[in-house]
Amino acid sequence: MSDLRKKLKRHSALTIGLFAIALLVAGCGKKAETKEGGDEAEAPTPVTAEPVLRGAIDHVVVADAVLFPVNQSNVTSKIAAPVKRFLVNRGDHVKAGQVIAELESADLTAALEESKHQVDQAQSAYQLLAGATTRDDQSKAQSDIQTAQQTYDAAKKVYDTRVALQKEGALPQKTVDDSKLAMVLAQTQLEAAQRHMEALSQVGQREALGGADAAVKTAKAHYDGLNVQLSYAVIKSPMAGVVADRPVSTGEMAQPGMPLISLVDISSLIARANVPVKDAVTIKPGRPARIAGPDGDLAGTVTIVSPAVDPATTTVEVWVKLDNPGEKLKPGGTVRVSIIAETITDAIVVPASALLNFDEGGQKVMLVVGKDKNAVAQERKVVPGIRQGARVQILSGLQEGEQVITSGGLGLEDKAKVEVQAPKDEDDEDDDDAK
């Protein structure tokens, strides 16, 4: 009985061993078949691809910038006087020419009134000299000439008559000499009257009137000076803007040159950015720019590109002017500026996601060569150029129309089988995220 059991055990072990050998042989056969039909066993890698395009791309220089007002002014006092009152407060909007403050001016008003009376007196003195005294002197001088002329004419007539009578022997010589002396005296008086008239007309009147006129002009200049001083007591805004500061209080003494009110015009702003030299050389005044604002991007224009490099930062300062609707941007704040330095109209462009790095340095893309089941990946070294958002320019290595892998290419080997899939829509991606 025990021998029978031993025989049954040996038979069972032999059966199990044969079955195991059969399974091993079957497995080796399948492996051999798999090796022989390896192409059928290799599963293609799913990828997405996009064509290489030719088109325009912008060279965008992005930098941080600080905002400054386009116009600002510190309104100062021109006279020494206490502040009577302010008509604006911080944050108020003002117009050009608007009265914003007043200074005490009672003393200037009194001095101006006194100066006005001095002008009146000078004008009266001038008119008196020109219209009365000078005319009287001239009239008297003219009358003296006429009288002297008549006296001379009468004396000459007497002299001529006596000379004729003396020649006839009717009068003695002494009588003739006496008449001649009288005629000479009359002639002397006539010449003196004529010289007086000439002197009065040419010198006396001119000097007298000149002195009176100078007195009038001096009085008027003093009056005008005080009038200007009085006008300085009323302080007007030199520009339209917003009151940024008011460092002086009512009643304090304002001194010449002392700032009373600070004004800024923030309807337009200047964004000053420090740009690396290699980027600044491509930027020219007039180029468009975009500035990130609280309600979206704002349009700007490059106005100044500094000709000098800051030695401390080795950057170039670039000014971008922009409108500030609603005055939401404030001077002193920082913004992000994107300057379109240049536009390349005929460029080879691919999605930036297609770029991969070589292990030994440089960059590459993976192309899709072939179609459908015969599609394989092909490695291609490229030289990238400028970037704009999700697009990048390729300077060399690609041609228009080629297909570049945009996802699934990382770690993909050259000549590996690929399956091009349609890119997912945003709705599909949202559904996947929800799952």
ZAMAR-15112 format. One record per atom (N, C-alpha, C): x, y, z. Coordinates in steps of 0.02 Angstrom, whole numbers, plus 50000, padded with zeros to 5 digits. Layout:
N
XYZ;...
This chain:
435
500424993950000;500005000050000;500435006150000;500955006250037;501425011850039;501785012649974;501955007249942;502285007649877;501845010949825;501195009149830;500725012249782;500685019749791;500685021849854;500665029149867;501295032449840;501855029449849;502475032449824;502455033149749;502205028149714;502155028449641;501695034049619;501125034949654;500655040249637;500985047149646;501375048049699;501695054449711;502205056149657;502595050849637;503095052049585;502745053849520;502185050749505;501815052049444;501535059249444;501285061449500;501015068249505;501565073449496;502145072349527;502705077149521;502925077549449;502945071649415;503155071649345;502655075349302;502015074449318;501495077949279;501555085549287;501665087649348;501725094949361;502335097749325;502885093849327;503505096149294;503405096849220;503075092049189;502945092349117;502495098349099;502005099549141;501555105249129;501935111849133;502405112349182;502795118549189;503245119549128;503525113949104;503965114649044;503555116848984;502955114348980;502515116248924;502355123648926;502215126148987;502065133248993;502665137448975;503265135348996;503875139048982;504005139348907;503905133748875;504005133548802;503515138048766;502885138148791;502375142448760;502545149748769;502795151448829;502995158448841;503555160548797;504055156348790;504625158048747;504395158948676;503915155048655;503655155748587;503315162448577;502945164548627;502605171048622;503095176648620;503645176048663;504155181348663;504495181748596;504615175948567;504945175948501;504495179348450;503835177748454;503375180948407;503355188548417;503395190548482;503385197748497;503995201148469;504585197748475;505195200648448;505165201148373;504895195848341;504855195948268;504365201248243;503835202448277;503335207548258;503375213548302;503985216048314;504085221648361;503705227948342;503635229548278;503305235648256;502585235848279;502275229848282;501575229848303;501515230948377;502025229348417;501985229948489;502155237048512;502535241048474;502745247748495;502155252648487;501925255548542;501365260248540;501615267248524;501295270948477;501505277748460;501365282548518;501795287748523;501715292848576;501225298248553;500705299548593;500225304848572;500545311748580;500485315848529;500755322748529;500265327348496;500355333748507;500005338948469;500515342948429;500325345348371;500785348748327;500445354748294;500845359548274;500605365348238;501085366948181;500835369848126;501265371248069;501725377348082;502305377248050;502755382948052;502465388248005;502385394348030;502075399747992;502575405147975;502415408947925;502805414947907;502345421047915;502565425847955;502145431747967;502525437048007;502145441748033;502435447348070;502485445548144;503015448048175;503105447148247;503425453548274;503215455548333;503465461748364;504025460148413;504545464448410;505075464148461;504845468548519;504625465448571;504345469048629;504865469248685;505015475248708;505465476248765;505035477748826;505095473548876;504695474248937;505145476548994;504905481649031;505305484249087;504835487449138;505065487849200;504705491349252;504855498849247;504355502949261;504445510149255;504115513649314;504365519749327;504085524049380;503715529749346;503125531449372;502705536649342;502885543549369;502895548449323;503015555449340;502495559749304;502295565449334;501825569849299;502165573249240;501785574649188;502065578249130;502215585449150;501745588649186;501835595549207;501745596049283;502165599849315;502085601249386;502385608149401;502145611249454;502365618049470;502305619249544;502815622549572;502785625049640;502625632549636;502035634349656;501825641349654;502135645049713;502535650149699;502895653749751;502645660849759;502815663949816;502645670949828;503195675349799;503005681249773;503485686049746;503595691949793;503195692249845;503265697749894;503245694849964;503485698750011;503455696850082;502805699550111;502355695050128;501705697150155;501375691150189;500955692250240;500595686750272;500075683850224;499955677350232;499445674050191;498755675850219;498355678950177;497685681050198;497205675150197;497195671250142;496765665350138;496965661050078;496815654550085;496885649850029;496185648350002;496135647749937;495495646349905;495445639049880;495985635049890;495975628049869;496295623849924;496125617349923;496415612549969;496755606949931;497115602649966;497445596949935;496935592549900;497105590449839;496655586249800;496175589949756;496125596549764;495675600449722;495955601249651;495515601049602;495705602449533;495645609949520;496145612749486;496145619849471;496255620849396;496045626649373;496145628549303;496705633749298;496985634349239;497505639349228;497205646349236;497525650649276;497275657349288;496795657949346;496625652449378;496155652649434;496515655449496;496155659749534;496435662449596;496445656949648;497035655649677;497095650149724;497295652549794;497535658749800;497725661349866;497765669049863;497715672149922;497765679449927;498225681149985;498635686549977;499075689050030;498805695750055;498995697450117;498815704050145;499125709550102;498725714750085;498965719950039;498725726950058;498525728050120;498275734750139;498825739950133;499435738350153;499985743150148;500155744750076;500125739750032;500255741049962;499705745249930;499095744249952;498535748249925;498625755549944;498825756950006;498935763850028;499515767049990;500065763249982;500635765949946;500465767349873;500035763149845;499835764149775;499405770549768;498985771649817;498575777749815;499005784049820;499505783749864;499965789449871;500345790549806;500565785249775;500935785849713;500505788649657;499865787049659;499415789849608;499365797349614;499345799949675;499325807249685;499975810449661;500525807149671;501165809849647;501165810249571;500875805449538;500835805649465;500395811649444;499845812549478;499405818249462;499775824849470;500155825649523;500525831849534;501045832949480;501405827849460;501915828549408;501595830449342;501025827349327;500685829049264;500435836249265;500185838549322;499945845449327;500515850349318;501095848949349;501675853349342;501905853649269;501895848049236;502105847949166;501625852049123;500975850949135;500485854749096;500535862249109;500665864049172;500735871149188;501345874149152;501885870549152;502485873149118;502395873349043;502095868049016;502025867848943;501465872248918;500935872748956;500355876448930;500295883548954;500625885549009;500535892349035;501195896149038;501655894249079;502275898049090;502665898849025;502745893448989;503145893748928;502815898148876;502155897648871;501805901948822;501865909248841;501795910748905;501865917848927;502555920548912;503065916548926;503745918748912;503845919848837;503575915448798;503645916248726;503265922348701;502675923548729;502275929348708;502625935848727;502895936048788;503255942048810;503875943348767;504235937848752;504835938648711;504655941048641;504105938548614;503885940848548;503675948148550;503345950048604;503145957148611;503755961648617;504255959348654;504875963348661;505215964348594;505205959148553;505505959748486;505135964948444;504475964648447;504085969448408;504215976648431;504235977648497;504365984348524;505055986848504;505545982448511;506235984348493;506295985748418;505925981948378;505945983148306;505645989948289;505085991548321;504775998148309;505236003948331;505556002948388;506016008248413;506606009048366;506856003548342;507426003848295;507206007248230;506626005248204;506396008248142;506316015848149;506036018048206;505926025348217;506596028948224;507066025948261;507726029048270;508106029548204;508036024348163;508376024448098;508076029748052;507426030548056;507096035548014;507316042648034;507366043748100;507596050348124;508316051548102;508716046248108;509426046948089;509486048448015;509116044947972;509166046147900;508936053347883;508416055747916;508166062547903;508676067747923;508986066747981;509476071748005;510116071647962;510286065847937;510876065647892;510736069747829;510146069147803;509976073047742;509976080447757;509706082447814;509676089547831;510366092147846;510786088047876;511466090347891;511856091547827;511726087347776;512066088447713;511856095047680;511236097147694;510996103547666;511206109447709;511526107847766;511756113147811;511236115647858;510676111847865;510136114247907;510236112147980;510636106847993;510736104348061;511476103548075;511666104248138;512376103348154;512536095848159;513186094348158;513416087448158;513246083948224;513246087748279;513096084648344;512406081748346;511926084948315;511236082348314;511216075848275;511596075548221;511616069248182;511936063748223;512466065348259;512796060148300;512336057648356;511956062248385;511486060048437;510966055148410;510706056648351;510196052148322;510496045348302;511136045748281;511456039448263;511546035148326;511726038248381;511806034448444;511146031248466;510616034948458;509956032348476;509766026448432;509946026848368;509796021348322;510196015048340;510836016048357;511266010348376;510996007048439;510786010948488;510506008148549;509866004148535;509456006848491;508836003248473;508985996748438;509505996748395;509695990648360;509965985448409;510345987848459;510605983248510;510035980048549;509535983948567;508965981148604;508575976048561;508525977348497;508175972748452;508545966148448;509195966448440;509585960248436;509555956348501;509565959848558;509505956448622;508835952848629;508295956148607;507625953148610;507585947048565;507895947448507;507905941748462;508285935948491;508875937248521;509255931848552;508865928748610;508525932748649;508125930048705;507575925348679;507255927348625;506725923248596;507005916648570;507585917148539;507905911148513;508105906348569;508405909248621;508605905148678;508005901948713;507475905748719;506875903148752;506575897448711;506595898048646;506295892948603;506715886648599;507375887348594;507805881648581;508055878248644;508205881748696;508525878848755;508055878848815;507825884548832;507425885148893;506815880848892;506435881148838;505815877248835;505965869748836;506465867648797;506615860648793;506835857848860;507275861448894;507515859048959;506955859049011;506565864349010;506025864749060;505515859249050;505315858248986;504825853048973;505125846048983;505785845348967;506105838948978;506125837049051;506285841749093;506295840349165;505605838649191;505105842249168;504415840749190;504185833949166;504365832249104;504175825749077;504525820049114;505155820949132;505515815849170;505195814749238;504975820149269;504635819449334;503995815449327;503625816549272;503005812749261;503155805349251;503675803849210;503835796949197;504075793349260;504455796749301;504695793849364;504115792149409;503645796749414;503055795549456;502645789749430;502575789349363;502195783849334;502535777149345;503205777049338;503575770749349;503495768349421;503515772849467;503415770949538;502715768249548;502235771449517;501535769249523;501445762349492;501735761349432;501675754749399;502015749349440;502585750849470;502925745949511;502505743849571;502205748649603;501765746949660;501145743149637;500905744749577;500315741249552;500485733849538;501085732749512;501295725849501;501385722249568;501685725649617;501765722649683;501085720749712;500595725049702;499925723649728;499615717649692;499755716949627;499485711249590;499775704649616;500385704849643;500695698749669;500335696249732;499925700449762;499555698249822;498995693449804;498785693449740;498285688849716;498655683449676;498675677349703;499065671949673;498615667649630;498815666849566;498415662949518;498795656649497;498425651649477;498725645349456;499035646149387;499675644249378;499985644849312;499785639249264;499425634149289;499265628449247;498645624949274;498355620749233;497805616449255;498105610249287;497815608149343;498075602249377;497725600949443;498075597349486;497805595349551;498285598049605;497995600449660;498395602949716;498695596849752;499365596249748;499705590549779;499925592149850;500095598449864;500335600149931;500205607549944;500135609250008;500045616250029;500415617150095;501085618250091;501495618050151;501415624050197;501095629550175;501035635550216;500315636150240;500225638650301;499555639450329;499355646850326;498705647950332;498435654750332;498725658750391;498945664850378;499235669150429;499985668950433;500295663850404;501025663550404;501315668550354;501925670650367;502245675550324;502545672150263;502315674250205;502595671650142;503195675850122;503735672550103;504335675950081;504425674850007;504775679549973;504895678649901;505265672149888;504995668249841;505285661849823;505035656049865;504635657349916;504385651949959;503805648349924;503825641649918;503265638049888;502645638449933;502095640449903;501465640749939;501015634849922;500995632849859;500565627449836;500945623549782;500895616849785;501195612649734;500635609749690;500715610549625;500225608249576;500525602849532;500125597849514;500335592749467;499765591549417;499955590449355;499475588649303;499555581249289;499075577249311;499125569949302;498625567349250;498365571849209;497945569549153;498365565649104;499015567249102;499505563349063;500105562049109;500435556349098;500995554449139;501585552249096;502165552249126;502765549649094;503005543649134;503055537949100;503335531849130;504075531549112;504505531949162;505225531849151;505495524849167;505735521449115;505975514549123;506725514349109;507075510049146;507785508749135;507855502249095;508085502949033;508095497448985;508825495348973;508975488948970;509655486748954;509885489648887;510535490748881;510805494048822;510645490148758;510695483448761;510575479448701;509865480048675;509385481448719;508695482448698;508565489748680;508905494348714;508785501448703;509005503648634;509505500348604;509745502448538;509215501448484;508725497148497;508195495948447;507595500448457;507585504348511;507005508648526;507125515548499;506625518248465;506655525048438;506055529048463;506135535748471;505555539848489;504995539148438;504385538948464;503805538048421;503545530948419;503925526048446;503695519048445;503115518148494;502635513848477;502065512648522;502265508448582;501865509048634;501985505148695;501315503848729;501325498848774;500745497248814;500945497348887;500505500248928;500625500749000;500055497249036;500225492949082;499715489349120;499395494049170;498735495249161;498355499649204;497865495849247;497535499249293;497055495749338;496455492949301;496275496049244;495695493749206;495895491049138;496495488449132;496735485949067;497335489849042;497585487748985;498165491048957;498005498048931;498485502548938;498415509348912;498935510448857;498745514148806;499195515448750;499675521148768;500295520348747;500805525548759;501255526248699;501685531348701;502155532748647;502825534448677;503355531648648;504035533348670;504185540548650;504385544748698;504545551748683;505285553148687;505635549948733;506355551248742;506715544648753;507275543948717;507755538548731;508415542048749;508625541348811;509215544948834;509825542948792;510235547948773;510835546448734;511405543748778;511315543948844;511855541948889;511655535648927;512165531848945;512065525648984;512225527149057;511785524949102;511905525749173;512475520949193;513045523649215;513605519149231;513465514649291;513015516649335;512875512649394;512475506449377;512005507049330;511575501449313;511685498849242;512105502349203;512225500649132;511565499849095;511105504549108;510465504649073;510355511549043;509865511948998;509685518148965;508975520048987;508875526349004;508215528549026;507785530048965;507185527148964;506705528148909;506065530948939;505815536348907;505195539548930;504625537548884;504065535448915;503455533748879;502885538248905;502585542048860;502035546448879;501375542848868;500915543548917;500265540248912;499735544648942;499125544148914;498555547448944;498335543549006;498035547149054;497835544149117;497095545349129;496655541849093;495935543049100;495705541449171;495325546049198;495085545249267;495605546349319;496215548049298;496775549449344;496855543849396;496795537649372;496855531949418;497575530249434;498025531649386;498735530649399;499015536749434;499445535749482;499705541249523;500465541949513;500715548149513;501435549049509;501795545649567;502365542649552;502745538949602;502605531549602;502055529449570;501895522349566;502315518949513;502325512249516;502705508349467;502215504549422;502405503849359;501995500449309;502455496049267;502145491549231;502505487249183;502385490149114;502935491549079;502905494649013;503145489648961;502745488948907;502935484648851;503015489048789;503625489748766;503785494148709;503885489848647;503525491548594;503625488048530;504205491448495;504805488548504;505405491748478;505425491448402;505215485748373;505215485048301;504725479548282;504515479548219;504065474348194;504405470948134;504505464348140;504795460448085;504215457448045;504155459447983;503555457647944;503605450847911;504205448347898;504285442047862;504725437347904;504415434247953;504795430148000;504505423048002;504945418148016;504725411248029;504535410948103;503915408948116;503645409348185;503365402548205;503515400548267;503235394348295;502995395848366;502575391548394;502385392448465;502995391548510;503025395448562;503595395048608;503615388248643;503055384848649;503035378248682;503395372948641;503555374448577;503895369448536;504645369248549;504925374348582;505635374548594;505845369948651;506375366048639;506655361548690;507405362848694;507705361048750;508415362148760;508815355848745;509385356848711;509875351448701;510255350348766;510445344048778;510845342548837;511525346048833;511815346448773;512465349548766;512415357048754;511825359948758;511735367048748;511385368448682;511085374348678;510695375948619;509985373748625;509595374948573;508885373148575;508695369248512;508155365648518;507915361348464;507155361248463;506885358348410;506165356748407;506105349648382;505535346748394;505385340048368;504855340948313;505025338448253;504565338948197;504165332448190;503605332948157;503205327148139;503335325848065;503615320048050;503765318147981;503325312147964;502995312347907;502545306947888;501835308447912;501375303847893;500675304847910;500385298447940;499875299747980;499475294348009;499915289248045;499885282848025;500255277548060;501005277848046;501195281347994;501905281747977;502235288048006;501875291848047;502155297948076;502685296448128;503265299648121;503805298848170;504065305748188;504425306048244;504715312248267;505415313048236;505585319248221;506255320748195;506535326648233;507135325748259;507455331048299;507785336048251;507695342648266;507975347848224;508245353548268;508885355148260;509195360648297;508985367348265;508805372148307;508575378648282;508935384248319;508905390248288;509165396348320;508575401048330;508355402048392;507775406448404;507975413748401;507475418048386;507575425248385;507175428548439;506785433548420;506385437248470;505765433448488;505515434848547;504895431848572;504355437148579;503745435148566;503165439348579;502615434948608;502535435448673;502035431348706;502175423948698;501695420348668;501755413048659;502065411348592;502345416148556;502645414848491;503385416648493;503775413248451;504485414648448;504705414348376;505165418848358;505455418948291;506025413848287;506055410248231;506605405448218;507035408448163;507665409648181;508125412748132;508385407648082;508485401448103;508725396248058;508525389448085;508435384548037;508285377748057;507605375348037;507155379848019;506475377748000;506255381247937;505755378147903;505455380947844;504705381347854;504405385947818;503685386947823;503325380547802;502805378747840;502395372947824;502585366747862;503185366247890;503375360447930;502965360147994;502875354048021;502475353048080;502935352148140;502845356448191;503235355848252;502785353348309;503085349148351;502705346348407;502685351648463;502085353148485;501995358148537;501875355248606;501665349048610;501595345548674;501725338148663;502045335048713;502225328048707;502925326848680;503275332248664;503945331348635;504495330648686;504365332348749;504885331948800;505065324648813;505705322848806;505935316048816;505825311448756;505525314048703;505385310048643;506035309148604;506175302848584;506785301348548;506695302548473;507245303748440;507235304648368;506995298248334;506565299048284;506265293648245;505775289348284;505555291748342;505045288148380;504365289048346;503965283748350;503295284148320;502865288948361;502465292948326;502025297748359;501335297448328;500865299348367;500175299948344;499945307148356;499805310848303;499605317848309;498875318148328;498755321348383;498075322148408;497855329448402;497215330448398;496955337248394;497035340648461;497235346948462;497305350448526;496645351048562;496665350548628;496055350948668;495785358048668;495115358548665;494795365048673;494815367048746;494725373448757;494725375948827;494165372748867;493585371448833;493025368348869;493215361248892;493585357648848;493785350848866;494275351048925;494735355848924;495215356348979;494865357949044;494355362149040;493975363849101;493615357649127;493345353449082;493015347249103;493505342549137;494125342049108;494625337749138;494815340149208;494875346749215;495055349449281;494505348049331;493885348349308;493325347149353;493315339849377;493515335249331;493545328149351;494095326949401;
